[in-house]
Amino acid sequence: MPDGTGVATIRRRFPDRCLDCGIAESCTVDVAAGMARAGLRPLVCIYSTFLQRAFDQVFQEVVLQKLPVVFCIDRAGLVGGDGAVHHGYLDIAYLRCLQHMVLMAPADEPELLAALRLAVRLDVPSAIRYPRDAVPQPLGPAPPFELGKSRPLLDGPDATLLAYGSQVRPALEAADTLAGEDIFVSVVNARFAKPIDEDMVTTAITRGGPVVTIEDHSTAGGFGSAVLETANRLGLSTEGVIRLGLAPEVFYPHGSRSQQLAQAGLDGASIAATVRRAVRGRRAGAAAPRERLPQLDRPTPRQP
């Protein structure tokens, strides 16, 4: 699928460095594993939903041999007009369980290039996920990707938004909306689902206030699940963690990507509404007077 994945553009510039294996994902991963075994650093460009067809090869041929294949996962998350069969909402879950696998999600084009620069230097398999969407305005120059390190973007005391990949932009939009209501939140560009930034999780939970994870992926086994698992491993409370993502039991119908994100509660307005409820609920709970226990009558002392 050279046109759909963008490989056609690369092939015109580097015709001897591109191989179109056709719509044969299992074969494609096998070929990439052989290339890596021979000392090359292949980049495998496949839609998220189609990579599911090659899960066995990803495990047997790449992960089990600890080969440095880079999976460039296109159409990750909701895909708009491509229809329900193309939604890529499982890749974090089915790749996160594989040994040595590194999972990244850039927020914009400069970050995608930074993620690729790291991926081709790794000696283990890695995957970079990105959506079918217009390329967003850059957040600014992208610092280099450091393995397992997030990128703080905003600092606010009322809540912390941990956004993964394409959901960084909606998280920032939500923060702008909430600032107009005197609700000031921190926004962190998580960058990695594996290895996850333990310092990011620790800081978010221990500073107090709701912690909201945001991902364009199923909430079952995704980035939010990784945050919960990390908190559990570190002995941190998960009481204030709210996970936003695609509902595991819902099939999202054909429509524009913006409509689908709104339906899933992942657009800026919906994220702001979730945070608003959580922060106001916490404030109301803190302001409410504690219920006093009824006073018991003291027994009359017995006379000697």
N, C-alpha and C positions, 0 to 999 in steps of 0.2 A: 504494500500500500504506500508507494513512494509519494503520491500526491497528498494523501490524507495526513501522513506523518511529517511532511516537509522534507523528506529525504530527496525528492526530485530536484530541489534547489541545490543540495549538496552534491548530488550526482553530476550535475552539469559542470560544477567546478572541480570535483575530484572523481572523475569517472572510474578510475582504477581503485578507488577506496570505498566503493559502495557495492553492495550485493543485495539484489532483490530476490528474496526467497519465495515470493508470492504469498498468498493467504494460507500459509502453512507454518503456524506459530511454533509448533513442536520442533519441526525441522530447523526453523530459524535459530532457536535457542541451542539446539545441538551443534549447528555450524559455528555459532558464536563461542560455544565451549571449546570446540576444536581450535579455533583461532587463538583463544586465550591460552590454551595448553601449549600452543606453538610460540607463545611469547608476545602476541599482539594484545591490544586493549580495545576490544570491540564494543561499540555502542549499539544496543538493540532497541529499535524504535517500534513500539507496538502499543495499540490502544489498551487501556486498562482492562476493559471487558474481554478483549481477545487474549490477553496474557493468561487469563484463567485456563485457556485450553492447553497451555504449556506448563502448568504447575509442576507436573511430574518431572519434566526436563529441567526446570529451574532447580528443583531439589537434587535430582540424581546426577545431572551432568555438570551443574555449576556449583551449587552450594556444597555438596558432599565433597567436591574436589577443591573447594575454596579458591575458585578461579575468579579473577578480577573482571568480570563482565559487568558493564554498566547498562541497566535497563532504563530507557527513556520512556516513561509511561505517559502517553498522550491520552486525551479524553478522560482524565481522572475527574471523578465527581459527576455532577449533572451536566448533560451534554446538549440541552436545548433541543433544537430541531432534528437532531440525529435520532431521536426517539428512545423509548424506554429500554430497548435491547442494548443500547450502547452506553448506558449509564455505568460509569466505573466507580462503584462504591464499595468494593471488596478488597482492593489491592493492599491496603495497609494491613488488614487483618490476615490475609493469606501469606504475606511476605514477612510480617513482623515475627512470626513464629520460627522462621528459618535461621539457623545458626550463622553467625558472622555477617548477616545481611545488614547493610546500612541504608536507612530510609530517609530521604530528604524531600522537602517541598519548598521551592522558592516562591517569593511573593511577587516578583516582577522580572523583567528581562535581565537587568544587571545581576540579580541574584541567581537567575538560571545559569548565566555564564560562570558565576562564582562557584555554584554547585558542581558544574561540569569540571571545572579546574580541579576541585578536590577529588571528584569521583575517579578521574583518570589517573590520580596518584595513589589511590588506595590499592592494597594488595588483597582485597576481599570483594565479594559481590556487592553491588549497590544499586539503588533505584531512585530515580528522580521523577516525581509526579507533577503534572501541570494540567490545567483544564482546557477544554475547547471553549475559548473565549477571546475577546479582543485583548490585546496586550495592554495592561494598565499603565498609567503614567508612573514612571519610576519613583520610588520613595526617596531617591537620591543615590549617590554613589554607594555601591554595595561593599561592605567590609568583606574580606575573604571568609569563606566558610571554614570554621574550625570544627573538627569532629565532635559532635555531641554538644555544641554550644549554641544557645539561642541569641536573639538580638533584641534587646529592649528598645522600644520606640517612644513610649509615653510613660510618665510617672504620675500616678494619682492615688490618693489614699482610700477611696471608697470601694473599689473592686479591682480585680485583675483579670484581663482578658488574655488568654493564651491562644493565639490564632495560628493555624497551620496552613502554610501555602497560600492558596488563592483567597483564603478568608481573612487575610491580614487587612486588605483594603476595606471590606465591610466592617471589620472591627474598628478601624480608624474612623469611618463614617459614624458609627454608633457613638464613639467617644466624643466626636464633635457635637452630636445632638445632645448627649447627656451633659456636656459642659455648659450648655445654655440653660440647664436646669439645676445648676450647682451640684452636679454629680461628677466627680472627677476620678477617672479610672486610669489604671496602668494598662498598656497594651504591649504585649511581647510577641515578636515574630519567632515562633518556636524553632523553625527550620528543620528540626530532626524529630522523627517519631521513634527512631532507633539508631544509635543509642540516644536516649532522651536526656535532656539537660537536668540533672538532679538538683543543681543549684537553683534553676528556674522554678522547679516544683516546690522546693523548700521555701524559697523566698515568697512565692505567691501564697502559700498556705499559712506560713507563720506570721505574715504581716497583718492578718485579719481581713475581714471583708469577704464577700463572695469571690470565688474563683470560677471563671467561665471558660471552658474549652470549646473551641470553634473549629469545625472541620467540614469539608465537603466530601464526606464519607460516612458510611454507616456508623452509628454509635456503638454497634456491637464489634468489639475487637479493634477499634480504630485508635486515633491519637488520644482521645479522651480516656479510653480504657488504659492506655499506656501511662497516662498521668495518674490515674487511680492506683494502678499496680505499683508505680514508683512510690507514691505516697505511702501505700501499705508497707512496702519493703523498708521504707525509711522510718516507719513508726509514726507517721503524721496523720492527723485527723482529716477525713474526707467529707465531713459533715457539710461544709460550705461549698463543695464542688458541684457545679452544674455543667452538664455536657450538652452541647448543641451539635447536631449533625443530622444525617438522614435517618429517619425512623426505620428500624429494621423490618417492620411488617408492612411497609407502604411501598407500592410501585408508583413512581412519579410519572405522570402521563406526558405525552408529547406537548411541547410548548416552548416558548423562549426560555433561555437560561435564567433571565431575571425573574420570570414568573415562577419557575421551578424553585429558585432560591427563596423567594418570598413564601411559597407554599411550605417549604421545609423549615422556615423560620431562620434563614441564614443570610438574609439581606440586612443592610444597616439598620433599617427601622425596626425589624423584628429583634435583632440582637439588642438594640437599645431598650426595647420594651421588656425583654427578659431581665436585663441588668437593672432596669428601673424598679421592677417589682421586687427583685432580690434585695436591693439596697434599701428601698423604703420599708420593706418588711423587717429588715434587720434594725433599721433606725427606730421603727415603731416598737419593736420588742425591747430595745435598749431603753426607750423612753417610758415604757409602761412601768408603773410602780409594782414592786414585787408583792404578791399576795401574802398577807400576814397570816400566820397560823393562829387558830383560835386559842385564846388564853384559857388554860385549865385552872379550875379552882384548886388552890393549894389545900391539902388536907390539914385539918386542925391538929396541932400537936397534942399527943396524948398526955394527960396529966399523970404524974407518977402516983 
